[in-house]
Amino acid sequence: MNRTFVLSLVLAVALLLSVAGIVHFSWRPIPLGVWVLILLYPLLTGLLFRMVAGARDKSPARFVATVNGTVITKLFVSALIAGMYFYFSRDTAKVFTLSLMVVYLANTVVFIRASLKLMRESSN
C-alpha cells in the first residue's frame, strides 16, 4: 500500500480522535460507537484503496469507475451503519450521524487525494 496514503490516513485518524476527545471532555459526551467508527472506518478505506490501486493498470476508464464505485460503496455502508444505529440507539443517533458524516468526509478526502495521485503516476 502507498506509504503516503497510510500516513495521511493515520494523521486523519489522529485528528479525528483529537477533535472527538476535545468535544467529549469539554462540551458533550461522544457515544462509544463514534470512537469505534473512527478506528474502524479507515480499514474500509484502506481495503477500497487497494481495489483502486489494482485497477490502476487495467485502463483509465476502469480506474475512474472503480474510484466512483468505491466512494458510492462507502456512502451506502455509511447509510447502513447510520440506519442500524438509529434502530438500536435513538437517544444518541443525532450525534452519531453527524460524527459519521465527519468521519466519512475525512476518509473520503484522504482516499480521493491518494487516488488522484495514483492517476497522475499511472499517466506518466
Beta strands, then each sheet from edge to edge (+ up, - down):
end
